[in-house]
Amino acid sequence: MKSNVNVSLVKSPINKSKLLQGFTMIELLVVLAIVATVIGLVGPLTIESIGKYQSKVEMVEVKAVISRFSNIAFLRGERVHLIFREHSITKEKDGEIEDSFTFDNLYFYPTELSFNQSGVPDISEIKLVVEEKEIKIDVFEVVYDTVQ
């Protein structure tokens, strides 16, 4: 059984001037206005969340520094002295700075923290400012890792 199917493609006339026509200036301006509005609304939220993330990362780093020097005091059997001041933590030995750590998003109240030969801290908390809020770090929780 043969079927005779005659398929013919119908070509529609294409207006060349319609193809070459682009967007009008008003259409482009409307799109740019919409994009600018979205960026204006989302941009500040993104920047704020990045700042909060950086502050959290720095808090973790501070706790790591405290824990590290407690361990060093214990392992070496010597006292370790840390000074918290403004945006930095410095480790001093015999009046000379041996190590220093700087934090952009944290502000420390002037505090001195010493670990004895067993790695036990001499103070229980450190006060600092994060994102305009006063925070207290419990040194014993950090050293003895009792945070759940």
C-alpha positions in Angstrom: 0.0 0.0 0.0 1.4 3.2 -1.2 0.3 6.5 0.2 0.7 9.6 -1.8 1.2 12.3 0.7 2.1 15.6 -0.8 3.8 17.8 1.8 4.5 21.3 0.8 6.2 23.9 2.9 4.5 27.1 2.9 6.8 30.0 3.1 5.5 33.2 4.5 6.8 36.4 3.3 9.3 37.9 5.9 9.5 41.5 6.3 13.3 42.3 6.4 12.8 45.6 8.1 11.0 43.8 11.0 14.1 41.5 11.6 16.5 44.4 11.6 14.5 46.4 14.1 15.9 46.3 17.6 14.6 47.5 21.0 13.5 51.0 21.4 15.3 53.4 23.7 12.3 53.4 26.1 12.3 49.6 26.4 16.0 49.6 27.2 15.5 52.4 29.8 12.7 50.5 31.5 14.8 47.3 31.7 17.8 49.3 33.2 15.4 50.9 35.7 14.2 47.5 36.8 17.7 46.1 37.1 18.9 49.2 39.1 15.9 48.8 41.5 16.6 45.1 42.1 20.3 45.8 42.7 19.4 48.7 45.1 17.2 46.4 47.1 19.4 43.3 47.2 22.9 45.0 47.4 22.7 46.3 51.0 21.4 43.0 52.3 24.2 41.1 50.6 26.8 43.4 52.0 25.3 43.2 55.5 25.3 39.4 55.4 28.9 39.3 54.3 29.9 41.5 57.2 28.0 39.2 59.6 29.7 36.2 58.1 33.2 37.8 58.5 32.4 38.6 62.2 31.5 35.0 62.8 34.6 33.8 61.2 36.7 36.1 63.3 35.0 34.9 66.5 36.0 31.4 65.6 39.5 32.5 65.0 39.7 34.3 68.4 38.5 31.1 70.1 41.1 29.1 68.2 43.9 31.5 69.3 42.8 31.2 73.0 42.7 27.4 72.8 46.0 27.2 70.9 47.9 29.2 73.5 46.3 27.3 76.3 47.6 24.1 74.7 51.0 25.7 74.1 51.3 26.6 77.8 50.4 23.1 78.8 52.7 21.3 76.4 55.7 23.5 77.0 55.1 23.8 80.7 55.5 27.6 80.6 53.3 30.6 81.2 51.7 32.3 78.2 50.5 35.9 78.3 48.0 37.4 75.8 47.0 41.0 75.6 43.6 41.9 74.0 43.5 45.5 72.9 41.2 47.2 70.3 41.4 45.1 67.2 44.3 42.8 68.1 45.6 40.0 70.3 49.3 40.0 71.1 51.4 37.3 72.8 54.2 38.8 74.9 57.1 37.1 76.5 59.5 39.1 78.8 57.9 42.4 77.5 58.5 41.6 73.9 55.8 40.8 71.3 56.2 37.3 70.0 53.0 36.9 68.0 50.1 39.2 66.9 46.7 38.7 65.4 44.5 41.5 64.0 40.7 41.4 63.5 38.8 43.9 61.3 35.3 43.3 62.7 36.0 42.8 66.4 36.9 45.4 69.1 38.4 44.1 72.3 38.2 45.9 75.6 41.7 46.1 77.1 42.2 42.7 78.8 45.2 40.6 79.8 44.9 36.8 79.8 47.6 34.5 81.2 47.8 30.7 81.1 49.8 28.9 83.8 52.1 26.0 83.1 49.1 23.7 83.1 47.2 25.8 80.5 44.7 27.1 83.0 43.5 30.7 82.3 43.6 33.3 85.0 40.4 35.1 84.0 37.0 33.6 83.1 35.8 36.0 80.3 36.8 38.4 77.6 34.6 41.3 76.6 34.5 42.5 73.0 32.2 44.3 70.6 30.8 42.6 67.5 28.5 44.4 65.2 27.8 47.1 67.8 26.9 44.5 70.4 28.9 43.7 73.5 29.8 40.0 73.6 31.5 38.0 76.3 33.7 35.0 75.5 33.7 32.4 78.3 37.4 31.5 78.4 36.9 28.3 80.3 34.3 27.0 77.8 36.8 27.7 75.0 39.8 26.1 76.8 37.9 23.1 78.0 35.7 22.8 74.9 32.5 22.6 76.8 30.4 24.4 74.2 27.8 22.1 72.8 
